[in-house]
């Protein structure tokens, strides 16, 4: 049983890493969505709006694997094979154009009703049958299924590949590239500004903290306990709220033993696997040999929604706000 759970834990971690690793770094192109606005009886204004739309396309940009992509006209149908991409497209106001999403897309709730087209292994036949204007794939698909992506392009489907995102800036660039491809750059800048403004508020409050707490982030339960070191969203989030990452001496996603974790003696423990495990905090609090850890003695073990702290999209700022309230309630509590 433990061996099976160990394999499951590793699967969860690798899945989370793939979910997190889907950002981009590209340029944007401004657009006003005249066709989505309320109809007007003013023919002149309507004509001007249509002319503005026409001038926005074709658009050419470089995706995250160095491919130059040209989209001739405003795409009407889209497929997203990544959870974070789906979230961003909905936030950009392009969700109603999605005719296919990955098997794991669960936010917003509207995404649950969209045709599922696979995950790491795409349902290529179904995607070809749906004939979208654009398919948003990931670097994983490019590295492992490049031949399939070429088939899409040969069939007249545009392919945009997003790469690995490990920071807020990467996430912003992801949004900008997707916005360029869908003609929603104005909305992207609005979202990014909101995220930056909310971050600034948190950073200002964090100046009140004089004694940073050491935080252990646990992204999978025992026996294979993984955490996030530097170059991850969680690390940047802890920096924003003036907390210390207990695993700051490590980079990326790493596995530590229980003995190593106990020796770190964190003040707070954050778990991110409540979606997979019932009552994760209870399990951590009951671990043998952890009784002298500060977080255990003070009952400072909390679970957060993994999707808000790993997916490079608009909800990342929600993850920061949640962590701030859990770790420093005296500063950030309402």
C-alpha positions as a LaTeX table, in Angstrom:
\begin{tabular}{lrrr}
\hline
Residue & $x$ (\AA) & $y$ (\AA) & $z$ (\AA) \\
\hline
Unk1 & 0.00 & 0.00 & 0.00 \\
Unk2 & 2.77 & 2.44 & 0.94 \\
Unk3 & 4.62 & 1.61 & $-2.27$ \\
Unk4 & 1.51 & 2.43 & $-4.31$ \\
Unk5 & 1.04 & 5.67 & $-2.40$ \\
Unk6 & 4.69 & 6.56 & $-3.01$ \\
Unk7 & 4.21 & 6.15 & $-6.73$ \\
Unk8 & 1.01 & 8.17 & $-6.56$ \\
Unk9 & 2.79 & 10.95 & $-4.67$ \\
Unk10 & 5.49 & 11.12 & $-7.31$ \\
Unk11 & 2.85 & 11.22 & $-10.02$ \\
Unk12 & 1.12 & 14.11 & $-8.28$ \\
Unk13 & 4.37 & 16.06 & $-8.02$ \\
Unk14 & 5.34 & 15.50 & $-11.64$ \\
Unk15 & 1.83 & 16.44 & $-12.74$ \\
Unk16 & 1.98 & 19.65 & $-10.70$ \\
Unk17 & 5.38 & 20.47 & $-12.14$ \\
Unk18 & 4.03 & 20.06 & $-15.66$ \\
Unk19 & 1.02 & 22.18 & $-14.79$ \\
Unk20 & 3.25 & 24.88 & $-13.40$ \\
Unk21 & 5.67 & 24.72 & $-16.30$ \\
Unk22 & 3.48 & 26.38 & $-18.90$ \\
Unk23 & 4.34 & 30.04 & $-19.33$ \\
Unk24 & 5.72 & 32.22 & $-22.11$ \\
Unk25 & 7.86 & 35.17 & $-23.03$ \\
Unk26 & 6.64 & 37.04 & $-26.07$ \\
Unk27 & 5.45 & 40.39 & $-27.41$ \\
Unk28 & 1.92 & 41.72 & $-27.44$ \\
Unk29 & $-0.34$ & 43.48 & $-29.96$ \\
Unk30 & $-3.16$ & 45.90 & $-28.91$ \\
Unk31 & $-6.77$ & 45.12 & $-29.83$ \\
Unk32 & $-10.23$ & 46.49 & $-29.19$ \\
Unk33 & $-12.93$ & 43.84 & $-29.38$ \\
Unk34 & $-15.52$ & 45.80 & $-31.34$ \\
Unk35 & $-17.37$ & 42.68 & $-32.38$ \\
Unk36 & $-17.99$ & 41.74 & $-28.73$ \\
Unk37 & $-19.39$ & 45.14 & $-27.75$ \\
Unk38 & $-23.08$ & 45.93 & $-27.45$ \\
Unk39 & $-24.56$ & 46.61 & $-30.91$ \\
Unk40 & $-25.11$ & 50.27 & $-31.68$ \\
Unk41 & $-27.36$ & 52.05 & $-34.09$ \\
Unk42 & $-24.52$ & 54.42 & $-34.97$ \\
Unk43 & $-23.31$ & 53.03 & $-38.33$ \\
Unk44 & $-20.22$ & 55.22 & $-38.33$ \\
Unk45 & $-19.02$ & 53.96 & $-34.94$ \\
Unk46 & $-19.68$ & 50.35 & $-35.96$ \\
Unk47 & $-17.71$ & 50.79 & $-39.19$ \\
Unk48 & $-14.78$ & 52.32 & $-37.30$ \\
Unk49 & $-14.79$ & 49.38 & $-34.89$ \\
Unk50 & $-14.69$ & 46.90 & $-37.75$ \\
Unk51 & $-11.79$ & 48.79 & $-39.33$ \\
Unk52 & $-9.87$ & 48.67 & $-36.03$ \\
Unk53 & $-10.41$ & 44.89 & $-35.83$ \\
Unk54 & $-9.16$ & 44.47 & $-39.39$ \\
Unk55 & $-5.99$ & 46.41 & $-38.67$ \\
Unk56 & $-5.09$ & 44.12 & $-35.76$ \\
Unk57 & $-4.66$ & 41.08 & $-37.96$ \\
Unk58 & $-2.62$ & 39.53 & $-39.38$ \\
Unk59 & $-0.32$ & 39.43 & $-36.38$ \\
Unk60 & 3.11 & 37.78 & $-36.18$ \\
Unk61 & 4.96 & 36.83 & $-33.01$ \\
Unk62 & 7.51 & 34.31 & $-31.76$ \\
Unk63 & 6.29 & 31.57 & $-29.45$ \\
Unk64 & 8.28 & 29.98 & $-26.63$ \\
Unk65 & 10.16 & 27.48 & $-28.74$ \\
Unk66 & 11.35 & 30.14 & $-31.18$ \\
Unk67 & 8.74 & 29.50 & $-33.87$ \\
Unk68 & 7.43 & 32.49 & $-35.78$ \\
Unk69 & 3.65 & 32.30 & $-35.80$ \\
Unk70 & 1.41 & 34.38 & $-38.06$ \\
Unk71 & $-2.33$ & 34.48 & $-37.42$ \\
Unk72 & $-4.10$ & 35.98 & $-40.39$ \\
Unk73 & $-7.41$ & 36.90 & $-38.79$ \\
Unk74 & $-9.12$ & 37.03 & $-35.42$ \\
Unk75 & $-9.49$ & 33.32 & $-34.50$ \\
Unk76 & $-13.04$ & 32.17 & $-33.84$ \\
Unk77 & $-12.34$ & 28.68 & $-32.46$ \\
Unk78 & $-9.60$ & 27.64 & $-30.04$ \\
Unk79 & $-8.28$ & 24.52 & $-28.33$ \\
Unk80 & $-6.18$ & 24.63 & $-25.15$ \\
Unk81 & $-4.24$ & 21.58 & $-24.02$ \\
Unk82 & $-3.09$ & 23.13 & $-20.73$ \\
Unk83 & $-4.98$ & 24.12 & $-17.58$ \\
Unk84 & $-3.22$ & 27.46 & $-17.11$ \\
Unk85 & $-3.78$ & 28.43 & $-20.75$ \\
Unk86 & $-7.48$ & 27.68 & $-20.39$ \\
Unk87 & $-7.74$ & 29.85 & $-17.28$ \\
Unk88 & $-5.98$ & 32.72 & $-19.03$ \\
Unk89 & $-8.18$ & 32.50 & $-22.13$ \\
Unk90 & $-11.30$ & 32.70 & $-20.01$ \\
Unk91 & $-9.88$ & 35.65 & $-18.09$ \\
Unk92 & $-9.10$ & 37.37 & $-21.39$ \\
Unk93 & $-12.72$ & 36.98 & $-22.45$ \\
Unk94 & $-11.91$ & 34.38 & $-25.10$ \\
Unk95 & $-13.33$ & 31.39 & $-23.25$ \\
Unk96 & $-16.47$ & 31.30 & $-25.38$ \\
Unk97 & $-14.25$ & 30.49 & $-28.35$ \\
Unk98 & $-12.88$ & 27.31 & $-26.78$ \\
Unk99 & $-14.15$ & 24.16 & $-28.47$ \\
Unk100 & $-11.67$ & 21.83 & $-26.78$ \\
Unk101 & $-9.67$ & 21.76 & $-23.52$ \\
Unk102 & $-7.38$ & 19.33 & $-21.72$ \\
Unk103 & $-8.75$ & 16.54 & $-19.56$ \\
Unk104 & $-7.56$ & 18.40 & $-16.46$ \\
Unk105 & $-9.06$ & 21.84 & $-17.11$ \\
Unk106 & $-11.31$ & 22.52 & $-14.13$ \\
Unk107 & $-11.45$ & 26.31 & $-13.88$ \\
Unk108 & $-13.58$ & 28.24 & $-14.42$ \\
Unk109 & $-16.55$ & 25.92 & $-14.10$ \\
Unk110 & $-17.52$ & 26.64 & $-17.71$ \\
Unk111 & $-14.41$ & 24.74 & $-18.80$ \\
Unk112 & $-15.88$ & 21.54 & $-17.40$ \\
Unk113 & $-18.54$ & 21.63 & $-20.11$ \\
Unk114 & $-16.09$ & 21.96 & $-23.01$ \\
Unk115 & $-15.07$ & 18.94 & $-25.11$ \\
Unk116 & $-12.03$ & 17.17 & $-23.59$ \\
Unk117 & $-9.18$ & 16.50 & $-26.01$ \\
Unk118 & $-6.56$ & 14.72 & $-23.88$ \\
Unk119 & $-3.60$ & 15.95 & $-21.91$ \\
Unk120 & 0.07 & 15.11 & $-22.34$ \\
Unk121 & $-1.18$ & 12.59 & $-24.89$ \\
Unk122 & $-3.48$ & 14.56 & $-27.17$ \\
Unk123 & $-6.47$ & 13.06 & $-28.93$ \\
Unk124 & $-5.08$ & 14.12 & $-32.30$ \\
Unk125 & $-7.90$ & 12.57 & $-34.31$ \\
Unk126 & $-10.53$ & 14.46 & $-32.31$ \\
Unk127 & $-8.62$ & 17.73 & $-32.56$ \\
Unk128 & $-8.31$ & 17.32 & $-36.33$ \\
Unk129 & $-12.04$ & 16.63 & $-36.53$ \\
Unk130 & $-12.87$ & 19.77 & $-34.53$ \\
Unk131 & $-10.71$ & 21.87 & $-36.89$ \\
Unk132 & $-9.98$ & 24.82 & $-34.56$ \\
Unk133 & $-8.40$ & 28.00 & $-35.86$ \\
Unk134 & $-5.68$ & 27.81 & $-33.19$ \\
Unk135 & $-4.31$ & 25.08 & $-30.91$ \\
Unk136 & $-2.41$ & 26.19 & $-27.81$ \\
Unk137 & 0.08 & 23.45 & $-26.94$ \\
Unk138 & 3.01 & 23.24 & $-24.51$ \\
Unk139 & 6.72 & 22.67 & $-24.80$ \\
Unk140 & 6.09 & 19.11 & $-23.61$ \\
Unk141 & 3.92 & 18.53 & $-26.68$ \\
Unk142 & 6.51 & 20.16 & $-28.90$ \\
Unk143 & 9.31 & 17.99 & $-27.48$ \\
Unk144 & 7.34 & 14.75 & $-27.53$ \\
Unk145 & 4.65 & 15.14 & $-30.22$ \\
Unk146 & 6.15 & 17.56 & $-32.74$ \\
Unk147 & 4.97 & 15.34 & $-35.59$ \\
Unk148 & 1.36 & 15.72 & $-34.46$ \\
Unk149 & 1.69 & 19.49 & $-34.18$ \\
Unk150 & 2.98 & 19.53 & $-37.74$ \\
Unk151 & $-0.08$ & 17.58 & $-38.82$ \\
Unk152 & $-2.27$ & 20.28 & $-37.32$ \\
Unk153 & $-0.40$ & 22.96 & $-39.23$ \\
Unk154 & $-0.60$ & 21.02 & $-42.48$ \\
Unk155 & $-4.35$ & 20.90 & $-41.95$ \\
Unk156 & $-4.46$ & 24.70 & $-41.68$ \\
Unk157 & $-4.57$ & 24.87 & $-37.88$ \\
Unk158 & $-2.28$ & 27.44 & $-36.27$ \\
Unk159 & $-0.19$ & 26.10 & $-33.37$ \\
Unk160 & 1.11 & 28.29 & $-30.55$ \\
Unk161 & 3.56 & 26.69 & $-28.08$ \\
Unk162 & 3.97 & 28.00 & $-24.52$ \\
Unk163 & 7.05 & 27.22 & $-22.47$ \\
Unk164 & 8.09 & 27.05 & $-18.84$ \\
Unk165 & 6.99 & 29.74 & $-16.40$ \\
Unk166 & 8.60 & 30.00 & $-12.97$ \\
Unk167 & 7.89 & 33.62 & $-12.00$ \\
Unk168 & 5.20 & 36.26 & $-12.08$ \\
Unk169 & 6.98 & 38.02 & $-14.94$ \\
Unk170 & 6.88 & 34.77 & $-16.94$ \\
Unk171 & 3.15 & 34.53 & $-16.23$ \\
Unk172 & 2.61 & 38.08 & $-17.46$ \\
Unk173 & 4.40 & 37.27 & $-20.70$ \\
Unk174 & 2.26 & 34.15 & $-21.09$ \\
Unk175 & $-0.86$ & 36.29 & $-20.86$ \\
Unk176 & 0.52 & 38.81 & $-23.33$ \\
Unk177 & 1.33 & 36.14 & $-25.92$ \\
Unk178 & $-2.08$ & 34.49 & $-25.63$ \\
Unk179 & $-3.69$ & 37.92 & $-25.83$ \\
Unk180 & $-1.72$ & 38.72 & $-28.99$ \\
Unk181 & $-2.94$ & 35.50 & $-30.58$ \\
Unk182 & $-6.57$ & 36.20 & $-29.68$ \\
Unk183 & $-6.72$ & 39.97 & $-30.09$ \\
Unk184 & $-7.32$ & 40.67 & $-26.42$ \\
Unk185 & $-4.22$ & 42.63 & $-25.41$ \\
Unk186 & $-6.16$ & 45.43 & $-23.74$ \\
Unk187 & $-7.76$ & 42.91 & $-21.37$ \\
Unk188 & $-4.39$ & 41.29 & $-20.67$ \\
Unk189 & $-2.89$ & 44.59 & $-19.59$ \\
Unk190 & $-5.90$ & 45.21 & $-17.37$ \\
Unk191 & $-5.41$ & 41.83 & $-15.64$ \\
Unk192 & $-1.67$ & 42.34 & $-15.24$ \\
Unk193 & $-2.17$ & 45.81 & $-13.77$ \\
Unk194 & $-4.66$ & 44.41 & $-11.24$ \\
Unk195 & $-2.22$ & 41.68 & $-10.23$ \\
Unk196 & 0.63 & 44.14 & $-9.84$ \\
Unk197 & $-1.51$ & 46.57 & $-7.84$ \\
Unk198 & $-2.65$ & 43.84 & $-5.45$ \\
Unk199 & 0.93 & 42.65 & $-5.08$ \\
Unk200 & 2.07 & 46.17 & $-4.23$ \\
Unk201 & $-0.53$ & 46.37 & $-1.45$ \\
Unk202 & 0.73 & 43.10 & 0.04 \\
Unk203 & 4.39 & 44.15 & $-0.19$ \\
Unk204 & 3.59 & 47.43 & 1.56 \\
Unk205 & 1.88 & 45.61 & 4.44 \\
Unk206 & 4.74 & 43.10 & 4.61 \\
Unk207 & 7.07 & 45.93 & 5.64 \\
Unk208 & 5.48 & 45.66 & 9.09 \\
Unk209 & 6.97 & 42.18 & 9.55 \\
Unk210 & 10.19 & 42.35 & 11.55 \\
Unk211 & 10.66 & 38.63 & 12.24 \\
Unk212 & 10.14 & 36.55 & 9.08 \\
Unk213 & 8.66 & 33.11 & 9.62 \\
Unk214 & 10.29 & 30.02 & 8.14 \\
Unk215 & 7.78 & 28.17 & 5.96 \\
Unk216 & 7.93 & 24.59 & 4.75 \\
Unk217 & 5.88 & 24.03 & 1.58 \\
Unk218 & 4.83 & 20.42 & 1.03 \\
Unk219 & 3.53 & 19.56 & $-2.43$ \\
Unk220 & 3.14 & 15.82 & $-1.85$ \\
Unk221 & 2.67 & 13.74 & 1.32 \\
Unk222 & 4.89 & 10.99 & 2.67 \\
Unk223 & 6.65 & 8.78 & 2.05 \\
Unk224 & 7.96 & 10.80 & $-0.91$ \\
Unk225 & 7.77 & 14.38 & 0.34 \\
Unk226 & 8.49 & 17.03 & $-2.28$ \\
Unk227 & 8.85 & 20.77 & $-1.82$ \\
Unk228 & 9.54 & 23.85 & $-3.93$ \\
Unk229 & 12.90 & 25.59 & $-3.78$ \\
Unk230 & 14.02 & 28.68 & $-5.66$ \\
Unk231 & 12.81 & 29.44 & $-9.20$ \\
Unk232 & 9.24 & 28.46 & $-8.37$ \\
Unk233 & 6.07 & 30.46 & $-7.85$ \\
Unk234 & 5.84 & 29.40 & $-4.22$ \\
Unk235 & 9.32 & 30.73 & $-3.49$ \\
Unk236 & 8.48 & 34.10 & $-5.03$ \\
Unk237 & 5.19 & 34.22 & $-3.13$ \\
Unk238 & 6.96 & 33.68 & 0.18 \\
Unk239 & 9.38 & 36.46 & $-0.69$ \\
Unk240 & 6.49 & 38.81 & $-1.46$ \\
Unk241 & 4.98 & 38.34 & 2.01 \\
Unk242 & 8.39 & 38.54 & 3.74 \\
Unk243 & 8.55 & 34.87 & 4.74 \\
Unk244 & 11.54 & 32.54 & 4.45 \\
Unk245 & 11.34 & 29.43 & 2.30 \\
Unk246 & 12.66 & 26.57 & 4.43 \\
Unk247 & 13.96 & 24.97 & 1.21 \\
Unk248 & 15.68 & 28.10 & $-0.12$ \\
Unk249 & 18.98 & 26.21 & $-0.40$ \\
Unk250 & 17.43 & 24.01 & $-3.10$ \\
Unk251 & 16.26 & 24.81 & $-6.62$ \\
Unk252 & 13.05 & 23.76 & $-8.32$ \\
Unk253 & 11.06 & 20.72 & $-7.17$ \\
Unk254 & 13.05 & 18.59 & $-4.71$ \\
Unk255 & 12.47 & 15.62 & $-2.40$ \\
Unk256 & 13.66 & 15.74 & 1.21 \\
Unk257 & 13.55 & 13.13 & 3.95 \\
Unk258 & 11.48 & 13.59 & 7.09 \\
Unk259 & 14.69 & 13.89 & 9.09 \\
Unk260 & 15.88 & 16.74 & 6.88 \\
Unk261 & 12.55 & 18.54 & 7.19 \\
Unk262 & 12.45 & 18.19 & 10.98 \\
Unk263 & 15.97 & 19.61 & 11.17 \\
Unk264 & 14.79 & 22.70 & 9.26 \\
Unk265 & 12.29 & 23.32 & 12.09 \\
Unk266 & 9.79 & 25.48 & 10.14 \\
Unk267 & 7.42 & 27.86 & 11.90 \\
Unk268 & 4.61 & 27.17 & 9.43 \\
Unk269 & 3.85 & 24.21 & 7.17 \\
Unk270 & 1.82 & 24.71 & 4.00 \\
Unk271 & 0.44 & 21.70 & 2.13 \\
Unk272 & $-0.90$ & 21.91 & $-1.42$ \\
Unk273 & $-2.48$ & 18.49 & $-1.90$ \\
Unk274 & $-5.84$ & 18.79 & $-0.17$ \\
Unk275 & $-7.46$ & 18.02 & $-3.50$ \\
Unk276 & $-5.94$ & 14.53 & $-3.40$ \\
Unk277 & $-5.75$ & 13.76 & 0.32 \\
Unk278 & $-8.42$ & 14.20 & 2.99 \\
Unk279 & $-7.41$ & 16.36 & 5.96 \\
Unk280 & $-3.73$ & 16.82 & 5.01 \\
Unk281 & $-3.05$ & 19.01 & 8.06 \\
Unk282 & $-4.14$ & 16.22 & 10.41 \\
Unk283 & $-1.76$ & 13.82 & 8.71 \\
Unk284 & 1.19 & 16.18 & 9.13 \\
Unk285 & 0.35 & 16.96 & 12.77 \\
Unk286 & 0.24 & 13.23 & 13.58 \\
Unk287 & 3.67 & 12.35 & 12.18 \\
Unk288 & 6.00 & 10.51 & 14.51 \\
Unk289 & 9.12 & 12.42 & 15.47 \\
Unk290 & 7.75 & 15.83 & 14.47 \\
Unk291 & 6.45 & 16.85 & 17.91 \\
Unk292 & 9.28 & 19.36 & 18.51 \\
Unk293 & 8.90 & 21.15 & 15.19 \\
Unk294 & 7.65 & 24.70 & 15.83 \\
Unk295 & 4.86 & 24.44 & 13.29 \\
Unk296 & 3.57 & 21.24 & 14.93 \\
Unk297 & 3.80 & 22.60 & 18.48 \\
Unk298 & 1.94 & 25.77 & 17.49 \\
Unk299 & $-0.59$ & 23.99 & 15.25 \\
Unk300 & 0.50 & 26.06 & 12.25 \\
Unk301 & $-0.27$ & 23.62 & 9.41 \\
Unk302 & $-2.52$ & 24.79 & 6.58 \\
Unk303 & $-3.63$ & 23.56 & 3.18 \\
Unk304 & $-3.96$ & 25.86 & 0.16 \\
Unk305 & $-5.47$ & 25.37 & $-3.28$ \\
Unk306 & $-2.64$ & 24.01 & $-5.40$ \\
Unk307 & $-4.03$ & 25.58 & $-8.56$ \\
Unk308 & $-3.62$ & 29.11 & $-7.17$ \\
Unk309 & 0.05 & 28.66 & $-6.35$ \\
Unk310 & 1.30 & 26.63 & $-9.32$ \\
Unk311 & $-0.65$ & 27.65 & $-12.41$ \\
Unk312 & 0.86 & 30.68 & $-14.18$ \\
Unk313 & $-2.33$ & 32.67 & $-14.55$ \\
Unk314 & $-4.47$ & 35.44 & $-13.02$ \\
Unk315 & $-5.19$ & 33.45 & $-9.84$ \\
Unk316 & $-1.56$ & 33.53 & $-8.72$ \\
Unk317 & $-2.24$ & 36.74 & $-6.83$ \\
Unk318 & $-5.07$ & 34.98 & $-4.98$ \\
Unk319 & $-2.50$ & 32.41 & $-3.87$ \\
Unk320 & $-0.29$ & 35.16 & $-2.46$ \\
Unk321 & $-3.20$ & 36.74 & $-0.60$ \\
Unk322 & $-4.21$ & 33.40 & 0.90 \\
Unk323 & $-0.68$ & 32.59 & 2.03 \\
Unk324 & $-0.31$ & 36.04 & 3.57 \\
Unk325 & $-3.44$ & 35.60 & 5.70 \\
Unk326 & $-2.50$ & 32.09 & 6.81 \\
Unk327 & 1.13 & 32.82 & 7.67 \\
Unk328 & 0.73 & 36.35 & 9.07 \\
Unk329 & $-2.93$ & 36.69 & 10.20 \\
Unk330 & $-1.97$ & 39.49 & 12.55 \\
Unk331 & $-0.80$ & 41.57 & 9.57 \\
Unk332 & $-2.99$ & 40.46 & 6.70 \\
Unk333 & $-6.08$ & 39.14 & 8.46 \\
Unk334 & $-9.34$ & 40.94 & 7.82 \\
\hline
\end{tabular}
